Amino acid sequence: MPASLLVLALAGASLFVGVSSVSLQGLIDGGSAGKAAQVLLISRLPRTLALILAGMGMAVAGMIMQMLARNRFVEPSTVGTVESATFGTLLVTFFAPNAPVAVKMLVAAGCALAGTALFLRILRAIPLRSVLMVPLVGIMLGGVIGATTAFFAYRFDLLQSIGAWTTGDFSIVLRGRYELLWGAAALTLLAYIAADRFTVAGMGQEFTTNLGLNHRRVVTLGLVIVATVTAAVVVTVGVVPFLGLIVPNVVSMLMGDNMRRSLPWVALLGAGFVLACDILGRLIIHPYEIPIGTVMGVIGAIFFLYLLLRRNARVA
């Protein structure tokens, strides 16, 4: 309950923080046609909803990735999923620049799914003598995909577009430009329904098969959820790094690895963490704004180093 109240408080604060002055008194005085009401309905409310939906989706996607890879150091931005989604967005921009946003998301999701599946296949093909090899492989794969994307973007003069996709920024969110994230919310609910299956799949293929579950189908379902959520977030607001790494690890430290029990807390903490980082980015150099991708990149990098340097990192 206190955590829910804290998230509600952050969501309320998000509605009233920004360059344009929005206050309860201004809303009352101006009515539904006033400037404050228009800013609230067109910009602030969609932005706050987008923050909550993206935070929930990416945190849950990170938890699923950690279950499937059986490693606490992975999440969509460290296994090539985000870079693959960005590459898919580049393909649509080049071949069909006027395509609807939904088409961009589907192509990005397909590329993200392929990139994530490639990562898992590489893991099965090489001996992993250390848990630190898993994120290293993912970062190297992401680097290769990112370099390929940058090459084609440079070749066809699309580097500015790549910059927009790789920097998470919710200031661009307006009414009518964030609704894809409701699909991410639906997939988050689907992940909760299948939470027990993901928990069992995280114990290995033989164990899953012995319990009568089809391991490949469970993994495929998890990859589809991760890829689609990541694509929706990248297409809508850009890359939100390290969220799927920080939140599931914090919840795991407090509540263990039972996904059905932990997932609601992961979603709640993910939403709260994104809201807090976005508000911080709006306040540090007010009236200017630091993109949330930069704020979370700094915090996430520090937390990632903390995980690597923990005494019990070997059993992550």
N, C-alpha and C positions, 0 to 999 in steps of 0.2 A: 504493500500500500504506500509506504513513504516513497518508494522508487517511482510509482505511477504518478504520485502528486508532484514529484520533482520534474518529471517529463512534461506534465501538464503546465507547470510553472514556466519551464523553458519554452514551451510552445507559445504560451501567452506572451512572454517577453519577446519572442521572435516577431510577433505581430506588430510591436510598437518600437522596434529598434531599426533605425535607418536614417537616410538623409532627409527624406520627406517627413514632416512632423505629423504623426498620427497619435491621437489621444482620445480617451473616452469622451472628454468634454467636446472635442472637435467633432466626433461622430454624432453626439447628441445635438449640437448646435447646427451642424450642416445637413443632418438627415441623410437619406439614402442617395441624394444627388450631390452631396458635398464632395470636395476634393479629398478629404480624409477617407470618406467611405469608398471612393473610387480607387484610391491607392490600396486600401485594405483588401477590397474584393478582387482587383485585377492583379496585384503584385504580392502583397504580404501574405494573404491567406494561401494562394497557390504555392508560394515559396515554402511556407511552413509545412504544408502537406507534403510537398516534394521532399523536404528534408526528412520528415518522419518515414515516408515510404522507402526512400533510398537507404536510409540508415538501417531500417528493419531488414530490407532485402539483402543488402551487401553483408551484413553481420551474419545472417542465416546462411547465405551462400558460402561464406568463409567457414562456418561450422561444418557444413556438408563436405566441403573440400578436405578439411582436416580429418573427417571420419573416413572418407573414401581413400585418401592417401595414407591414412594411419600415421599422421605426423602433425605435430602442433605448430610447425613453422611455415605452413603453406596457407595461402588464400588466393583469390583470383588475381591479385596484382603481383604475386610472386611465382606463378606457375604458367604464365603466358596467356591466360584467359583474357585479361584486359587488352593486351597487345593484339591478340587475335581479333577481338571485337573491333578495335580501332582499325585494323587492316580491312575488315569487312565493310566498315563505314566508308573507308577510302574507296573501295571498289564501287560501291553504290554511287558515291559522289562523282566518280570518273565516268562510269558507264551510263548512269541514269540520274543526273543531278536534280531532276525535277520529280523524282520518285517520292511518294508519301513517306512520312516518318515511320509508319508501321512497316513499310517495305525495308527501310534502312535497318530497323530493329531486327527483322527476321533474317536478313543477310548477315548482320553483325552477330546474331545469335548462332547462326550456322557456322560461321568462322570460329566463334568462341568455343563452340562444342567440339569442332575438329581440333583446335589447338589444345584444349584440355584433355581430349582423348589421346592425342599424341604424347602429351606429358606423362599420362599414366602408362602408356605403352613403353615409353623410354624407361620408366621406373622398373617395369617388369623385366626389361632386357639387360639391365646392368646390375652388378653386385653393389649393394648399399651397405658399406661397413660402418657408416656413421649416419645418425639422423640428420646431421647438418648437410649431407649430400643431397637430400631431397629438395630443400629450397635452393641449393646451389644449382642443381639441374634445372629447376624451374626458372630461376633468374637468367641462366644462360639461354634457355629456350626463348624466354620473353625478349632477351636482348637481340637474338637473331631475327625474330619476327618484327620487333620494333625497328631494327636497322633496315629490314626489307621495306617496311612501310615508309620510313623516312626517305629511302632512296627513290621510290616511285613518287612520293609527294614532291620531292625536289625536282624530279625529272619532269613532272607535269604541273609545276607551279601551284602546289596545294599545301605548302608548308604551313601557311597561316591556319588552314582548316585543321591540320594535325595538332597545332598548338592549342586550338580551342577544345579539341576532344580530349587531349591528354592533361588538361588542367581543370579539375573539378571546380565549377563556379555556378552557384545557385542564383546569382544576380540576374541571369538571363531568363529565369523561370517566370512566366506569365500565365494567366488563365488561357487554357487551350494549348499549352505547350508542355504540359507535364503529365497528361492523362495516361501515358504508357506505363507510368509507375504504378498505377492501380493493378496492372497485370502482374507486376512484381509482388504486390501485396497478396494477390490470389495464389501465386506460386509459394509464397511464404506459408500460407495456410495449408497448401498441399504438402509442404515439407513437414509440417507438424503432424498431419494425418499419417504420413509415412515415416515418422521419426523412429519408431521401434525397428523398422526394417533397416534404416541407415545405421542404427546402433549395432545391429547384428552384423551387417555387411562390414562394419569397421573392425570386426574380430577375425576377418579372413574368409577366403572363399570356401575352404573345407568346412569350417564351422557353420557358415551360412547354409551350405548345401545339406549338412547333417540335420539342420532344423527345418528342412523342407522348403527353403526359399531359393528362388533363382537369382544367384549372385549377379549375373550379367544384367538382368532386368533392373535390379535395384540400383546398380551402378549407373546404368543408362538413365534411369529416372533422375538420379542425383545430378548427373552431368547436364541434363536438359534444364533442370531448375537453375543450376549455377550459371550456365551459358546464357539463358534467357534473361535472368535478373541482371547479370553483368551488362549484357547488350542494351537493355532498357535504360540502365543508369548512364552508360557511356553515351548513348545517342541523345539522352535528355539533358544531362548536366556535365558530362565528361567523367574523367577518372577520379574516384574517391579512394585513395590508396590506404592500405594497412588497416582499414576498418574491420575486415574479416579476419585479421590476425589478432588485433588487440582485444576485441570484445569477447570472442569465444574463449580465449585463454584466461581472461579475468573471471568469466563465469565458471569455467572448468576448475580453476583454483578454489573457488568458493563452494561449488555444488557437485563436482565430479563429472563423469562422462555420460550419464544417462540423458540422451538427447531429448526425449519427451519431457523430462522434468526441466531441462536447462533451456530448451529452445524459446519458450516465452520470455525468459529473462534475457536471453541473447537479443531477441528482437527489441525488447524494451530498452535495454542498455544501448543498443546500436542507435535507436532513434534519439535517445537522450544525448549520447556522445556527439552525434552529428549536429544536433541543435546547439549544443554548447560550443563546439568548434566554430560553427557559422556565426554565432553571436559574438564570439571572441574576435573573429576576423573582421566583423563590422565595427568593432569598438576600438581596436588597437590604434588605428590611424584615422579615426573618424574626422571628417565625413567621407574619407576614401575607404576602400574595402580591400582586404587581403583575401584572395580566393581560398575556399575551404580546402582545396587540394594541397595548397602550400602549408596551411596550418596542420592538417592531418598528416602530411608528409613528414614534418618535423617531429610531431608527437609520436607517430608510428615508428619512425626510424629509431628514436630513443628507446621505445618499448621493445622493438625487435632486438636491439643490442642487449637490453636487460634480459630477455629470454635466452639469448645466446650465452650470456655470461653467468647465468644462474648455476649454482652448484649441481642441481639435479637436471641440467639441460640434457644430459645424455639419455635420460629416460623420457624425454618429451614425446 
